[in-house]
């Protein structure tokens, strides 16, 4: 973990609309490969603080740590950051979605690494 990391934001995710997909493609002609990481997140409420955080996310080169349903910590966007598309939506009907849908895409050479227990502890110490 980068020692200069001083803040990280945590977003509790509920439901089945939150996914991480990695798609690695190798090229025998160039002896190279590229892994495309696609993260889709649905957050079920909106507020001013989250708007401000997402303005920073969209303007920067964020990386992310996803904790999957098995308790694995997976690091994304380590090479060049993650490019996020952020949709903020308020529905008209009582059952319509009111919240954010984020789609983040990152490309790197390898499948995303799993954090070891020491790195997990260091990471959790800076999560807001």
Secondary structure, 3 states (H helix, E strand, C coil): CCCCCCCECCCCCCCCCCEEEEEEEEECCCCEEEEEEEEEEEECCCCHHHHHHHHHHHHCCECEEEECCCCCEEEECCCCCEEEEEEEEECCCCCCCEEEEEEEEEEECCCCCECCHHHHHHHHHHEC
